[in-house]
Amino acid sequence: MNAVALVAHGPDARTRAHAVRVVEAMLFAAAERLPLEVIAARLPQGVAAADILADLSAFYAGRGVNLVAVAGGYAFRTAPD
């Protein structure tokens, strides 16, 4: 299953799938943690950054890379094991 598969189906599914891809790319490309406000500013109107982060967190749980909250922002980090 890929991260986009976590997105609900419906008329806004394409917008939400795009948002998942945007946030995932932002997080992988970032040299530092990203504050929620920075992430939210890049999303289409009506898409909640917290929901997209929750989708990505669930997708990456149990993998070699995890999405974590760090110092008021979000970042991918290697799994603790």
BELJO-V520525 format. One record per pair of residues at least 6 apart in sequence whose ideal C-beta (glycine too) atoms are under 7 Angstrom apart, sorted by the first residue. I is the first residue (numbers start at 1). J is the second residue. Records with the same first field share a line. If there is no record, write none. Layout:
I: J, J
//
This chain:
3: 20, 24, 55, 56, 59
4: 17, 20, 21
6: 55, 58, 59
7: 13, 16, 17, 20, 55
8: 16
15: 44, 47
16: 47
19: 43, 44, 47, 52
20: 52, 55, 56
22: 42, 43
23: 39, 52, 53, 56
24: 56
26: 34, 39, 42
27: 34, 67, 74, 75, 76
28: 76
30: 75
33: 70, 71, 73, 74, 75
34: 73, 74, 75
35: 72, 73
36: 49
39: 49, 74
40: 49
43: 49, 52
53: 67, 74
56: 67
57: 67
60: 66, 67
63: 79
64: 78, 79
65: 76, 78, 79
66: 77, 79
67: 74, 76
68: 75, 77
//
